Amino acid sequence: MGNFFKNYFQDVKIRWKLISDSSVEKERRIFAGLELFCFPASLLTLFLLLPLRIAGAQTGWFVLVSPWNHVFDILLSAAIGYITNYIAIEMLFKPYEKSGKHLFSILSLGYWKQGLVPKNKSKIGVELGKQVETKLLNPEQLANDLCDMVMKLLRDKNIIVKIKVTVQTLLKNHENKIIEFLVPRIEASLCETVSRFLTKDKLIEVWDKTVVPQLKNEDNRKLAARQITESLKRRSPELIEVLKSELREIVLNYLSEKLPFGLGAETISNGLVGIINWQDIEVRMCDKLDSESTVELIKAELLTLLNKVEEWANTDVGAAKVDAVVNNMKDKIITLIREFLQEKLPALAGSVLDSESLWQWIENELLPGAEPQIEAFIKTTGKTVIMEKLDISRRIAEAVDKQDVKEFHSMINSIAAQHLGAIQVLGYFLGAIVGTAQIFVK
């Protein structure tokens, strides 16, 4: 009972503030004033005038005469109308918890132990979720709207600029960490690739499938032989100098052994080299290199060399040499990769992040090119995922189930207090109309 009066006086304060607040709409202020009148009038009628009239009728000391008897009948009907509506609205929420000691439980002889809303809160949540999902918020339409919003954002240049600035700032702030994260992983990936593909078997496979077929082709060997002869002709002056030096050395060594004490050996060797027409020898050598017989000889020698290399590679010594070459190449490439990543990647990352051409490529080519695929994904798989994630009915059911009944009651009062009060006030006046009609019926 103490809580009842406490809540009542709080309601009186709230309604009095509404009446005195000129910014509140007129209809709401009128109903607030009528509630301040109807509620105490109904209580006085039911709990004071009605007992007095009953007692007076039994004892004869309190008898109402017309027209006051009719006024009392009207007031009684009005009070019953108001209190009935008041109790019905209260019984929607109270008692909040199951209780056999609550006023409504006592008046209903233990039947009404909990308010209608708290008693069926889970069922209300499930049904409300279904109704909202079916009649108010269609999940498929919501998903379509969200998909359309995403596509509009992808086409909005202002959004792209904001994304660019945000991403650049984020990446720059974490540039060192990103590099620390990327370097060892890129290095490991590249080194693993080199180790997997640069092997003796792969090298032999390339030799067998690429080099050998090319060199065994007669036209290719002839072309190679021509290239060799042309290269030798270009180097003919150097070859002549080598011949001069070798001839001088041979003659000098021979004469040094044959002549007493080698006297005159150097002079004779120099003279012999000097009297030879080396220009003529160079011309003859070039002519010989140009000859078809020389080309055929080199061509045949290439085939012989190719066969010898194949035989040598199949020996234990050759296999070991190939292994050594491959391992040496592998070590050099891996070292080069590590040095490059350590030295170049930080600067490369910074230049890429600041590159305007990168963002122009993203804006002008990547996004427009990816847009059809993105749209197709969003309109199919994406829409399905969104609908599953939205799950409106479940969310509403869970939200209602978690909602505290007192808070929910307070929320309903804050939203619909005017209308609930109007129902109670209208109950008072309807009751009064019914009371008046009963007078004429009598």
C-alpha positions as CSV (number, residue, x, y, z in Angstrom):
1,M,0.0,0.0,0.0
2,G,3.0,2.3,0.8
3,N,4.3,1.8,-2.8
4,F,0.9,2.5,-4.2
5,F,0.7,6.0,-2.5
6,K,4.3,6.7,-3.3
7,N,3.7,5.9,-7.0
8,Y,0.5,7.9,-7.0
9,F,2.1,11.1,-5.6
10,Q,4.9,10.8,-8.1
11,D,2.2,10.6,-10.9
12,V,0.5,13.6,-9.4
13,K,3.8,15.6,-9.5
14,I,4.4,14.6,-13.1
15,R,0.9,15.5,-14.2
16,W,1.0,18.8,-12.4
17,K,4.2,19.7,-14.3
18,L,2.4,18.8,-17.5
19,I,-0.5,21.1,-16.7
20,S,1.7,24.0,-15.8
21,D,4.0,23.5,-18.9
22,S,2.7,25.7,-21.7
23,S,5.0,24.0,-24.2
24,V,3.0,20.8,-23.8
25,E,0.2,20.2,-26.3
26,K,-3.2,21.3,-25.1
27,E,-4.9,17.8,-25.4
28,R,-2.3,16.2,-23.1
29,R,-2.6,19.0,-20.5
30,I,-6.4,18.6,-20.4
31,F,-6.2,14.8,-19.9
32,A,-3.5,15.2,-17.2
33,G,-5.9,17.6,-15.4
34,L,-8.8,15.3,-15.8
35,E,-6.8,12.4,-14.4
36,L,-5.9,14.5,-11.3
37,F,-9.7,14.8,-10.8
38,C,-11.0,11.4,-11.8
39,F,-8.7,9.2,-9.8
40,P,-9.3,10.7,-6.3
41,A,-13.0,11.3,-7.2
42,S,-13.3,7.6,-8.0
43,L,-11.6,6.5,-4.8
44,L,-13.7,8.8,-2.7
45,T,-16.9,7.5,-4.4
46,L,-16.0,3.9,-4.0
47,F,-14.3,3.9,-0.6
48,L,-16.1,6.7,1.2
49,L,-19.5,7.6,-0.3
50,L,-20.4,4.0,-1.2
51,P,-19.8,2.6,2.3
52,L,-21.5,5.7,3.9
53,R,-24.6,5.1,1.7
54,I,-24.7,1.4,2.5
55,A,-24.3,2.0,6.2
56,G,-26.9,4.8,6.0
57,A,-29.3,2.6,4.2
58,Q,-29.0,0.0,6.9
59,T,-29.2,2.3,9.8
60,G,-31.4,5.0,8.4
61,W,-29.2,7.9,9.4
62,F,-27.7,8.6,6.0
63,V,-30.4,8.6,3.3
64,L,-29.9,10.5,0.1
65,V,-32.9,12.1,-1.5
66,S,-33.5,13.1,-5.0
67,P,-31.7,14.6,-6.9
68,W,-28.6,13.7,-4.8
69,N,-29.5,10.0,-5.0
70,H,-29.3,10.3,-8.8
71,V,-26.0,12.3,-8.6
72,F,-24.5,9.5,-6.4
73,D,-25.6,6.8,-9.0
74,I,-23.9,8.8,-11.8
75,L,-20.7,9.2,-9.7
76,L,-20.7,5.5,-8.8
77,S,-21.0,4.4,-12.4
78,A,-18.3,6.8,-13.4
79,A,-16.0,5.6,-10.6
80,I,-16.6,2.0,-11.6
81,G,-15.8,2.8,-15.2
82,Y,-12.6,4.6,-14.3
83,I,-11.3,2.1,-11.7
84,T,-12.1,-0.8,-14.0
85,N,-10.0,0.6,-16.8
86,Y,-7.3,1.6,-14.3
87,I,-7.1,-1.9,-12.9
88,A,-7.2,-3.5,-16.4
89,I,-4.2,-1.4,-17.5
90,E,-2.3,-2.0,-14.3
91,M,-3.0,-5.8,-14.6
92,L,-1.2,-5.7,-17.9
93,F,2.1,-5.3,-16.0
94,K,1.5,-6.0,-12.3
95,P,2.6,-7.9,-10.4
96,Y,6.0,-7.8,-12.1
97,E,7.0,-11.1,-10.4
98,K,4.8,-14.0,-9.4
99,S,3.3,-13.2,-6.0
100,G,0.3,-14.5,-4.0
101,K,0.5,-11.5,-1.7
102,H,-0.1,-8.8,-4.3
103,L,-3.4,-6.9,-4.1
104,F,-4.6,-8.2,-7.5
105,S,-3.7,-11.8,-6.4
106,I,-5.8,-11.3,-3.2
107,L,-8.7,-9.7,-5.0
108,S,-8.7,-12.6,-7.6
109,L,-8.5,-15.2,-4.9
110,G,-5.0,-16.2,-5.9
111,Y,-5.7,-16.5,-9.7
112,W,-3.9,-13.4,-10.9
113,K,-0.4,-13.9,-9.6
114,Q,1.5,-12.0,-12.3
115,G,0.8,-9.3,-14.9
116,L,-0.1,-10.3,-18.4
117,V,3.0,-8.9,-20.1
118,P,5.6,-10.3,-17.7
119,K,3.9,-13.7,-17.6
120,N,3.9,-14.0,-21.4
121,K,7.0,-12.0,-22.1
122,S,8.8,-14.7,-24.1
123,K,5.7,-15.5,-26.1
124,I,5.1,-11.8,-26.7
125,G,8.7,-11.3,-27.9
126,V,8.5,-14.3,-30.3
127,E,5.2,-13.1,-31.7
128,L,6.3,-9.5,-31.9
129,G,9.4,-10.5,-33.8
130,K,7.4,-12.5,-36.3
131,Q,4.9,-9.7,-36.8
132,V,7.6,-7.0,-37.2
133,E,9.6,-9.2,-39.6
134,T,6.5,-10.1,-41.6
135,K,4.6,-6.8,-41.7
136,L,6.9,-4.0,-40.8
137,L,10.6,-4.8,-41.6
138,N,11.0,-7.2,-44.4
139,P,14.5,-8.8,-44.1
140,E,15.0,-9.2,-47.8
141,Q,14.1,-5.6,-48.5
142,L,16.4,-4.4,-45.7
143,A,19.2,-6.6,-47.2
144,N,18.5,-5.1,-50.6
145,D,18.6,-1.6,-49.2
146,L,21.9,-2.3,-47.4
147,C,23.4,-3.8,-50.6
148,D,22.4,-0.7,-52.6
149,M,23.9,1.5,-49.9
150,V,27.2,-0.4,-50.1
151,M,27.3,-0.1,-53.9
152,K,26.6,3.7,-53.7
153,L,29.4,4.1,-51.2
154,L,31.8,2.2,-53.5
155,R,30.9,4.7,-56.3
156,D,31.1,7.8,-54.1
157,K,34.3,9.7,-54.9
158,N,34.2,11.5,-51.5
159,I,34.1,8.1,-49.7
160,I,37.0,6.8,-51.8
161,V,39.0,9.9,-50.8
162,K,38.2,9.4,-47.2
163,I,39.1,5.7,-47.4
164,K,42.4,6.7,-49.1
165,V,43.3,9.2,-46.4
166,T,42.3,6.8,-43.6
167,V,44.2,3.8,-45.1
168,Q,47.3,5.9,-45.8
169,T,47.4,7.3,-42.3
170,L,46.8,3.9,-40.8
171,L,49.5,2.2,-42.9
172,K,52.0,5.0,-42.2
173,N,51.4,4.9,-38.5
174,H,52.1,1.1,-38.5
175,E,54.6,1.1,-41.4
176,N,57.5,-0.3,-39.3
177,K,55.3,-3.1,-37.9
178,I,54.0,-3.9,-41.3
179,I,57.5,-4.1,-42.7
180,E,58.7,-6.2,-39.7
181,F,55.8,-8.5,-40.4
182,L,56.2,-8.7,-44.2
183,V,60.0,-9.0,-44.6
184,P,60.5,-12.4,-43.0
185,R,57.4,-13.8,-44.7
186,I,58.3,-12.5,-48.1
187,E,61.8,-13.7,-47.6
188,A,60.7,-17.1,-46.5
189,S,58.3,-17.4,-49.4
190,L,60.8,-16.4,-52.0
191,C,63.6,-18.5,-50.5
192,E,61.3,-21.5,-50.4
193,T,60.4,-20.9,-54.1
194,V,64.0,-20.7,-55.1
195,S,64.9,-23.9,-53.1
196,R,61.9,-25.7,-54.6
197,F,62.6,-24.8,-58.3
198,L,66.4,-24.4,-58.4
199,T,67.5,-28.0,-58.0
200,K,69.8,-30.4,-59.8
201,D,66.8,-32.3,-61.2
202,K,65.1,-29.0,-62.4
203,L,68.4,-27.9,-64.0
204,I,68.9,-31.2,-65.8
205,E,65.2,-31.1,-66.8
206,V,65.7,-27.6,-68.4
207,W,68.9,-28.9,-70.0
208,D,67.2,-32.0,-71.4
209,K,63.9,-30.3,-72.5
210,T,65.2,-26.9,-73.7
211,V,68.9,-26.8,-74.4
212,V,69.6,-30.2,-75.8
213,P,66.7,-30.2,-78.4
214,Q,67.8,-26.7,-79.5
215,L,71.4,-27.7,-80.0
216,K,70.6,-31.1,-81.6
217,N,68.7,-29.2,-84.3
218,E,71.0,-28.8,-87.3
219,D,69.9,-25.3,-88.2
220,N,70.4,-24.1,-84.6
221,R,73.9,-25.7,-84.4
222,K,74.8,-24.1,-87.7
223,L,73.6,-20.7,-86.5
224,A,75.6,-21.2,-83.2
225,A,78.7,-22.2,-85.3
226,R,78.3,-19.0,-87.4
227,Q,78.0,-16.9,-84.2
228,I,81.2,-18.5,-82.9
229,T,83.1,-17.8,-86.1
230,E,81.8,-14.2,-86.2
231,S,82.9,-13.7,-82.6
232,L,86.3,-15.2,-83.3
233,K,86.7,-12.9,-86.3
234,R,85.9,-9.9,-84.2
235,R,88.5,-11.0,-81.7
236,S,91.1,-11.7,-84.4
237,P,93.5,-8.8,-83.5
238,E,93.6,-10.2,-80.0
239,L,94.2,-13.7,-81.2
240,I,97.1,-12.5,-83.4
241,E,98.7,-10.8,-80.4
242,V,98.3,-14.1,-78.5
243,L,100.0,-16.0,-81.4
244,K,102.8,-13.5,-81.5
245,S,103.4,-13.8,-77.8
246,E,103.2,-17.6,-77.9
247,L,105.5,-17.9,-80.9
248,R,108.1,-15.6,-79.3
249,E,108.0,-17.6,-76.1
250,I,108.4,-20.9,-77.9
251,V,111.3,-19.8,-80.1
252,L,113.0,-18.2,-77.1
253,N,112.8,-21.3,-75.0
254,Y,114.0,-23.5,-77.9
255,L,117.0,-21.3,-78.8
256,S,117.9,-20.8,-75.1
257,E,118.4,-24.5,-74.8
258,K,120.2,-25.0,-78.2
259,L,122.6,-22.0,-78.3
260,P,125.5,-21.8,-75.9
261,F,124.4,-19.9,-72.9
262,G,121.3,-18.8,-74.9
263,L,123.3,-16.1,-76.6
264,G,121.1,-14.2,-79.1
265,A,118.0,-16.2,-78.4
266,E,115.9,-13.2,-77.5
267,T,117.1,-11.2,-80.6
268,I,116.5,-14.1,-82.9
269,S,113.0,-14.8,-81.5
270,N,112.0,-11.1,-81.7
271,G,113.4,-10.9,-85.3
272,L,111.5,-14.1,-86.3
273,V,108.2,-12.7,-85.0
274,G,108.9,-9.4,-86.6
275,I,109.5,-10.7,-90.1
276,I,106.2,-12.7,-90.2
277,N,103.4,-10.9,-92.1
278,W,100.8,-11.1,-89.3
279,Q,98.3,-9.0,-91.2
280,D,98.3,-11.6,-93.9
281,I,97.9,-14.4,-91.3
282,E,94.9,-12.5,-89.8
283,V,93.2,-12.2,-93.2
284,R,93.8,-15.9,-93.9
285,M,92.5,-16.8,-90.5
286,C,89.3,-14.8,-91.0
287,D,88.8,-16.3,-94.4
288,K,89.2,-19.7,-92.9
289,L,86.7,-18.9,-90.2
290,D,84.3,-17.8,-92.9
291,S,84.6,-21.0,-94.8
292,E,81.8,-23.6,-94.8
293,S,84.2,-26.3,-93.7
294,T,85.1,-24.5,-90.5
295,V,81.4,-23.9,-89.8
296,E,80.7,-27.6,-90.3
297,L,83.6,-28.5,-88.1
298,I,82.4,-26.3,-85.3
299,K,78.8,-27.6,-85.8
300,A,80.0,-31.2,-85.5
301,E,82.2,-30.3,-82.5
302,L,79.1,-28.8,-80.7
303,L,77.2,-32.0,-81.1
304,T,80.2,-34.0,-79.8
305,L,80.5,-31.5,-76.9
306,L,76.8,-31.9,-76.2
307,N,77.0,-35.7,-76.0
308,K,80.1,-35.5,-73.8
309,V,78.3,-33.0,-71.4
310,E,75.3,-35.4,-71.2
311,E,77.7,-38.4,-70.4
312,W,79.6,-36.3,-67.9
313,A,76.5,-35.1,-66.1
314,N,75.5,-38.8,-65.6
315,T,78.7,-39.6,-63.9
316,D,79.2,-39.3,-60.1
317,V,81.8,-36.6,-60.6
318,G,79.5,-34.7,-63.0
319,A,76.5,-35.0,-60.7
320,A,78.5,-33.7,-57.7
321,K,79.7,-30.7,-59.8
322,V,76.1,-29.9,-60.9
323,D,75.0,-30.2,-57.3
324,A,77.7,-27.8,-56.2
325,V,76.9,-25.3,-59.0
326,V,73.2,-25.4,-58.1
327,N,73.8,-24.9,-54.4
328,N,76.2,-22.1,-55.1
329,M,73.6,-20.4,-57.3
330,K,70.9,-20.9,-54.7
331,D,73.0,-19.4,-51.9
332,K,73.8,-16.3,-54.0
333,I,70.2,-15.8,-55.0
334,I,68.9,-16.2,-51.5
335,T,71.6,-13.8,-50.2
336,L,70.6,-11.3,-52.9
337,I,66.9,-11.6,-52.0
338,R,67.6,-11.0,-48.3
339,E,69.8,-8.0,-49.0
340,F,67.2,-6.5,-51.3
341,L,64.3,-6.9,-48.9
342,Q,66.2,-5.5,-46.0
343,E,67.5,-2.5,-47.9
344,K,64.8,-1.7,-50.5
345,L,61.5,-2.8,-49.1
346,P,61.1,0.0,-46.4
347,A,61.7,2.7,-49.1
348,L,59.6,0.8,-51.6
349,A,56.7,0.5,-49.1
350,G,56.8,4.2,-48.4
351,S,56.9,5.2,-52.0
352,V,54.0,2.8,-52.8
353,L,51.8,4.2,-50.0
354,D,52.5,7.8,-51.2
355,S,52.1,6.9,-54.8
356,E,49.2,8.8,-56.4
357,S,49.3,6.5,-59.4
358,L,48.4,3.6,-57.1
359,W,45.3,5.2,-55.8
360,Q,44.4,6.4,-59.3
361,W,44.7,2.8,-60.4
362,I,42.5,1.6,-57.6
363,E,39.9,4.3,-58.3
364,N,39.9,4.2,-62.1
365,E,40.6,0.5,-62.8
366,L,40.5,-1.8,-59.8
367,L,37.1,-0.6,-58.3
368,P,35.3,-0.2,-61.6
369,G,36.7,-3.6,-62.8
370,A,35.7,-5.3,-59.5
371,E,32.4,-3.6,-59.2
372,P,30.3,-6.1,-61.2
373,Q,31.8,-9.0,-59.2
374,I,31.3,-7.1,-55.9
375,E,27.7,-6.3,-56.9
376,A,27.0,-9.9,-57.9
377,F,28.4,-11.2,-54.7
378,I,26.5,-8.6,-52.5
379,K,23.2,-9.2,-54.3
380,T,23.5,-13.0,-53.9
381,T,25.8,-14.4,-51.2
382,G,26.1,-11.1,-49.4
383,K,22.4,-10.6,-49.2
384,T,21.9,-14.1,-47.8
385,V,24.5,-13.5,-45.2
386,I,23.0,-10.1,-44.3
387,M,19.6,-11.6,-43.9
388,E,21.0,-14.4,-41.7
389,K,22.9,-11.9,-39.6
390,L,19.9,-9.6,-39.3
391,D,17.5,-12.3,-38.0
392,I,15.1,-9.6,-36.9
393,S,12.6,-11.9,-35.2
394,R,15.2,-13.5,-33.1
395,R,16.8,-10.2,-32.1
396,I,13.4,-8.7,-31.1
397,A,12.5,-11.9,-29.2
398,E,15.8,-11.8,-27.3
399,A,15.5,-8.1,-26.7
400,V,12.0,-8.4,-25.3
401,D,13.0,-11.4,-23.2
402,K,16.0,-9.5,-21.7
403,Q,13.9,-6.3,-21.1
404,D,13.2,-5.6,-17.4
405,V,9.4,-5.4,-17.0
406,K,9.6,-2.4,-14.8
407,E,11.7,-0.5,-17.3
408,F,9.4,-1.7,-20.1
409,H,6.4,-0.5,-18.1
410,S,8.1,2.9,-17.6
411,M,8.9,3.1,-21.3
412,I,5.3,2.4,-22.2
413,N,4.1,5.1,-19.8
414,S,6.6,7.6,-21.1
415,I,5.4,6.9,-24.7
416,A,1.7,6.3,-24.2
417,A,0.8,7.8,-20.8
418,Q,-1.5,10.4,-22.4
419,H,-3.4,7.7,-24.3
420,L,-3.6,5.3,-21.3
421,G,-4.8,8.2,-19.1
422,A,-7.3,9.0,-21.8
423,I,-8.6,5.5,-21.7
424,Q,-9.1,5.8,-17.9
425,V,-10.7,9.2,-18.1
426,L,-13.0,8.1,-20.9
427,G,-14.0,5.1,-18.7
428,Y,-15.0,7.6,-16.1
429,F,-17.2,9.6,-18.5
430,L,-18.6,6.6,-20.1
431,G,-19.5,5.2,-16.7
432,A,-21.2,8.5,-15.9
433,I,-23.2,8.3,-19.2
434,V,-24.2,4.7,-18.3
435,G,-25.3,5.9,-14.8
436,T,-27.3,8.7,-16.3
437,A,-29.0,6.3,-18.7
438,Q,-29.9,4.0,-15.8
439,I,-31.7,6.9,-14.1
440,F,-34.0,7.4,-17.1
441,V,-34.5,3.6,-17.4
442,K,-35.7,3.5,-13.8
